[in-house]
């Protein structure tokens, strides 16, 4: 078979497998998930309200929207996310809630598939590229991914922003990378720590364009929200404090474990949590500063993403979707250094099984503490792989006449 025909058939088979998996997963979600009792209703309703000229930060209008569209879950008085995020959901707001929910499932899965494909393309060897379908299939059983699809959360936006920033940095388009990276602030607890660590790395590299880009993007988000509601920052802060007050001690970060260690007593837990967070951010920042010349953009964010997650004050397991970026790096490097798929698949199996265990614990206890193990597995694997010696290629025996 000609190489061109073989390549074409490979593309067709790959697209068919990925498309089939997305179709089956979307169908399963539609038939089994209660979308009217999910996080997705927050985002869809905010987009629908903007279309109708209403303000998601107006308490009366927001709660009335729940009643109008039969949304069962009403834990918040106003939209509990930054107001600019609502703009992203205006297109989905034109659709009915069930159709929008499934559409967002498909978009999320497409972002995941594209992320895996583009990251695997960094290797010239064909071995890594053969892992697209296995990794994508494994993500269906990855706890954070399952929870993301179930709740309809927006982790895919952060994943896409981080992927785009990495690719733009690799092409020396630093200012645009910074602008895109600022989108992580659409979920501020995640964005603050990510941008802090990225800022340290940018500063060490004297990449002023990237820093300017982050500033430009942040100011743009602020102004976009103010066009809709000049007081949106104040209102969002109040909504965020209400959410955090009722969810202390349940997340998989150092703040939650500090809260539990101090039995919720103040000022013990804020001091302990803040100290542990600063230590982690300081160590990661020092590593990024010291190794700025050695680290590629992808390698830098392999550190920034999990440390940013575990050191921030509020994130759930579904926010671990950007872990896909270091996960693909670990898998690709395991194949490159071991010249085998065995270690890569073992890593995937351990990661998926543990993340499912953590998800079951969350379902039974309403606490997300066990997802800390997912972070530790990723960080530990990054450390191990970075110190593995690459196995030399096997020389083919030469034939003699």
FILO-694751 format. One record per residue (C-alpha): residue in three letters; x, y, z. Coordinates in steps of 0.5 Angstrom, whole numbers, padded with zeros to 4 digits, always signed. Example, Ala and Ser with C-alpha at 12.3 -4.5 7.8 and 13.67 -1.06 7.14 Angstrom:
! FILO-694751
Ala+0025-0009+0016/Ser+0027-0002+0014/
! end
This chain:
! FILO-694751
Unk+0000+0000+0000/Unk+0003+0007-0002/Unk+0005+0011+0004/Unk+0000+0017+0002/Unk-0006+0012+0002/Unk-0004+0009+0008/Unk-0004+0016+0011/Unk-0011+0018+0009/Unk-0014+0011+0011/Unk-0011+0013+0018/Unk-0014+0020+0018/Unk-0020+0017+0016/Unk-0020+0012+0022/Unk-0018+0016+0027/Unk-0023+0022+0025/Unk-0029+0016+0025/Unk-0026+0013+0032/Unk-0026+0020+0035/Unk-0033+0022+0032/Unk-0036+0016+0034/Unk-0034+0017+0041/Unk-0036+0024+0042/Unk-0043+0022+0039/Unk-0044+0016+0044/Unk-0042+0021+0050/Unk-0046+0026+0048/Unk-0052+0021+0047/Unk-0050+0018+0054/Unk-0050+0025+0057/Unk-0057+0027+0054/Unk-0060+0021+0056/Unk-0057+0020+0063/Unk-0055+0027+0066/Unk-0060+0032+0069/Unk-0058+0038+0066/Unk-0063+0042+0069/Unk-0059+0041+0076/Unk-0052+0042+0073/Unk-0047+0048+0073/Unk-0048+0049+0066/Unk-0055+0052+0067/Unk-0051+0058+0070/Unk-0047+0059+0064/Unk-0053+0058+0059/Unk-0058+0063+0063/Unk-0053+0068+0063/Unk-0052+0068+0056/Unk-0060+0068+0055/Unk-0060+0074+0059/Unk-0056+0078+0056/Unk-0059+0076+0049/Unk-0066+0079+0052/Unk-0062+0085+0055/Unk-0062+0083+0062/Unk-0057+0083+0067/Unk-0054+0076+0070/Unk-0052+0080+0076/Unk-0059+0083+0078/Unk-0062+0078+0083/Unk-0069+0079+0081/Unk-0068+0078+0074/Unk-0063+0072+0075/Unk-0068+0068+0080/Unk-0074+0070+0075/Unk-0070+0066+0070/Unk-0069+0060+0074/Unk-0077+0060+0075/Unk-0078+0062+0067/Unk-0074+0056+0064/Unk-0075+0051+0070/Unk-0068+0051+0073/Unk-0068+0047+0079/Unk-0062+0048+0082/Unk-0061+0055+0085/Unk-0055+0056+0090/Unk-0053+0063+0088/Unk-0057+0070+0088/Unk-0053+0072+0082/Unk-0049+0069+0077/Unk-0043+0067+0081/Unk-0037+0068+0075/Unk-0034+0074+0072/Unk-0039+0078+0068/Unk-0035+0077+0062/Unk-0036+0070+0062/Unk-0043+0071+0060/Unk-0041+0074+0053/Unk-0038+0067+0051/Unk-0045+0064+0052/Unk-0049+0068+0048/Unk-0049+0063+0042/Unk-0051+0058+0046/Unk-0056+0062+0049/Unk-0060+0062+0043/Unk-0061+0055+0043/Unk-0066+0051+0048/Unk-0062+0049+0054/Unk-0062+0041+0053/Unk-0059+0043+0046/Unk-0054+0048+0049/Unk-0052+0043+0054/Unk-0051+0037+0049/Unk-0047+0042+0044/Unk-0043+0045+0050/Unk-0041+0037+0051/Unk-0039+0036+0044/Unk-0035+0043+0044/Unk-0031+0041+0050/Unk-0029+0034+0047/Unk-0027+0037+0041/Unk-0022+0042+0045/Unk-0020+0036+0049/Unk-0018+0032+0042/Unk-0015+0038+0039/Unk-0011+0039+0045/Unk-0008+0032+0045/Unk-0007+0032+0037/Unk-0003+0039+0037/Unk+0001+0037+0043/Unk+0003+0030+0040/Unk+0005+0034+0034/Unk+0011+0036+0038/Unk+0014+0030+0037/Unk+0017+0028+0030/Unk+0017+0020+0031/Unk+0010+0017+0029/Unk+0010+0013+0036/Unk+0007+0019+0040/Unk+0002+0021+0034/Unk-0001+0014+0035/Unk-0003+0015+0042/Unk-0008+0020+0040/Unk-0014+0016+0040/Unk-0012+0012+0046/Unk-0011+0018+0050/Unk-0017+0021+0048/Unk-0021+0015+0050/Unk-0018+0015+0057/Unk-0020+0022+0058/Unk-0027+0019+0058/Unk-0026+0015+0064/Unk-0021+0021+0067/Unk-0025+0023+0074/Unk-0024+0031+0072/Unk-0026+0030+0065/Unk-0032+0026+0067/Unk-0035+0031+0072/Unk-0034+0036+0067/Unk-0038+0033+0062/Unk-0043+0031+0068/Unk-0044+0038+0070/Unk-0042+0042+0064/Unk-0037+0046+0067/Unk-0032+0051+0063/Unk-0025+0048+0064/Unk-0025+0047+0057/Unk-0024+0055+0056/Unk-0018+0055+0061/Unk-0015+0049+0057/Unk-0016+0052+0050/Unk-0013+0059+0053/Unk-0007+0055+0056/Unk-0006+0051+0050/Unk-0006+0057+0045/Unk-0001+0061+0050/Unk+0004+0055+0049/Unk+0003+0055+0042/Unk+0004+0062+0041/Unk+0010+0063+0046/Unk+0013+0058+0041/Unk+0012+0062+0035/Unk+0015+0068+0039/Unk+0008+0072+0039/Unk+0009+0073+0046/Unk+0004+0079+0047/Unk-0002+0075+0044/Unk+0000+0069+0048/Unk-0001+0074+0054/Unk-0007+0077+0052/Unk-0010+0069+0051/Unk-0007+0067+0058/Unk-0011+0073+0061/Unk-0017+0069+0059/Unk-0016+0064+0065/Unk-0018+0070+0070/Unk-0025+0068+0067/Unk-0025+0064+0073/Unk-0020+0068+0078/Unk-0018+0063+0083/Unk-0015+0059+0078/Unk-0012+0065+0074/Unk-0009+0069+0080/Unk-0004+0063+0081/Unk-0003+0061+0074/Unk-0002+0068+0072/Unk+0003+0070+0078/Unk+0007+0064+0076/Unk+0007+0065+0069/Unk+0009+0072+0071/Unk+0015+0070+0074/Unk+0017+0066+0069/Unk+0016+0072+0064/Unk+0020+0076+0068/Unk+0026+0072+0069/Unk+0026+0071+0061/Unk+0025+0079+0061/Unk+0019+0077+0056/Unk+0016+0084+0057/Unk+0011+0083+0051/Unk+0008+0077+0055/Unk+0007+0081+0061/Unk+0004+0087+0057/Unk-0001+0082+0054/Unk-0003+0080+0060/Unk-0005+0087+0062/Unk-0008+0089+0056/Unk-0013+0082+0056/Unk-0014+0084+0064/Unk-0016+0091+0062/Unk-0020+0089+0057/Unk-0024+0084+0061/Unk-0025+0089+0066/Unk-0028+0094+0061/Unk-0032+0089+0058/Unk-0036+0087+0064/Unk-0037+0095+0066/Unk-0040+0096+0060/Unk-0046+0091+0062/Unk-0045+0093+0069/Unk-0040+0098+0072/Unk-0041+0095+0079/Unk-0040+0088+0077/Unk-0033+0087+0080/Unk-0036+0089+0087/Unk-0042+0084+0086/Unk-0038+0079+0083/Unk-0034+0079+0090/Unk-0040+0079+0094/Unk-0042+0073+0090/Unk-0035+0069+0091/Unk-0035+0070+0098/Unk-0042+0067+0099/Unk-0040+0061+0095/Unk-0033+0060+0099/Unk-0036+0061+0106/Unk-0041+0055+0104/Unk-0035+0051+0101/Unk-0029+0051+0106/Unk-0025+0045+0107/Unk-0028+0041+0101/Unk-0023+0042+0096/Unk-0017+0039+0094/Unk-0012+0044+0096/Unk-0007+0047+0101/Unk-0013+0052+0104/Unk-0018+0046+0105/Unk-0013+0042+0109/Unk-0011+0048+0113/Unk-0018+0049+0114/Unk-0019+0042+0117/Unk-0013+0042+0121/Unk-0015+0048+0124/Unk-0022+0045+0125/Unk-0024+0051+0122/Unk-0022+0056+0127/Unk-0020+0063+0125/Unk-0014+0066+0124/Unk-0011+0059+0125/Unk-0013+0056+0118/Unk-0012+0063+0114/Unk-0005+0063+0116/Unk-0004+0056+0115/Unk-0007+0056+0108/Unk-0004+0062+0106/Unk+0003+0060+0109/Unk+0003+0053+0105/Unk+0000+0057+0099/Unk+0006+0062+0099/Unk+0011+0056+0100/Unk+0009+0052+0094/Unk+0008+0058+0090/Unk+0015+0061+0092/Unk+0018+0054+0091/Unk+0015+0054+0084/Unk+0017+0061+0082/Unk+0024+0060+0084/Unk+0025+0053+0080/Unk+0022+0057+0074/Unk+0026+0063+0075/Unk+0033+0059+0076/Unk+0031+0054+0070/Unk+0028+0060+0065/Unk+0033+0059+0060/Unk+0032+0051+0060/Unk+0025+0051+0060/Unk+0020+0051+0054/Unk+0014+0054+0054/Unk+0010+0047+0055/Unk+0015+0045+0060/Unk+0014+0051+0064/Unk+0007+0051+0064/Unk+0007+0043+0066/Unk+0009+0046+0073/Unk+0005+0052+0073/Unk-0002+0049+0072/Unk-0002+0043+0078/Unk+0002+0048+0083/Unk-0003+0054+0081/Unk-0009+0049+0082/Unk-0006+0046+0089/Unk-0004+0053+0092/Unk-0011+0057+0090/Unk-0016+0058+0095/Unk-0022+0055+0091/Unk-0022+0050+0085/Unk-0026+0043+0084/Unk-0024+0037+0081/Unk-0027+0039+0074/Unk-0022+0045+0074/Unk-0016+0040+0073/Unk-0018+0039+0066/Unk-0012+0043+0064/Unk-0008+0037+0067/Unk-0008+0034+0060/Unk-0003+0039+0058/Unk+0003+0036+0063/Unk-0001+0029+0062/Unk+0001+0029+0055/Unk+0008+0031+0056/Unk+0009+0025+0061/Unk+0006+0020+0056/Unk+0010+0023+0050/Unk+0016+0023+0054/Unk+0015+0016+0057/Unk+0015+0013+0050/Unk+0021+0017+0048/Unk+0025+0015+0053/Unk+0023+0008+0054/Unk+0022+0006+0047/Unk+0016+0003+0049/Unk+0008+0004+0050/Unk+0008+0000+0057/Unk+0010+0005+0062/Unk+0006+0010+0058/Unk+0000+0006+0059/Unk+0001+0004+0066/Unk+0001+0011+0068/Unk-0005+0013+0064/Unk-0008+0007+0068/Unk-0006+0009+0075/Unk-0008+0016+0074/Unk-0015+0014+0071/Unk-0016+0009+0076/Unk-0014+0014+0082/Unk-0018+0020+0079/Unk-0024+0015+0079/Unk-0023+0013+0086/Unk-0023+0021+0088/Unk-0029+0022+0084/Unk-0033+0017+0088/Unk-0030+0019+0094/Unk-0033+0026+0093/Unk-0040+0023+0091/Unk-0040+0020+0097/Unk-0038+0025+0102/Unk-0039+0032+0098/Unk-0032+0033+0099/Unk-0026+0033+0094/Unk-0020+0032+0098/Unk-0018+0026+0095/Unk-0017+0029+0088/Unk-0010+0032+0091/Unk-0008+0025+0089/Unk-0009+0027+0082/Unk-0004+0033+0083/Unk+0001+0029+0086/Unk+0001+0023+0081/Unk+0002+0029+0076/Unk+0007+0032+0079/Unk+0011+0026+0081/Unk+0011+0023+0074/Unk+0014+0030+0072/Unk+0019+0029+0076/Unk+0021+0022+0075/Unk+0020+0023+0067/Unk+0025+0029+0067/Unk+0030+0024+0071/Unk+0029+0018+0066/Unk+0035+0017+0062/Unk+0033+0016+0055/Unk+0034+0009+0052/Unk+0039+0009+0046/Unk+0036+0006+0040/Unk+0037-0001+0037/Unk+0042-0001+0032/Unk+0039-0005+0026/Unk+0044-0011+0024/Unk+0048-0009+0018/Unk+0047-0014+0012/Unk+0054-0017+0009/Unk+0054-0020+0002/
! end
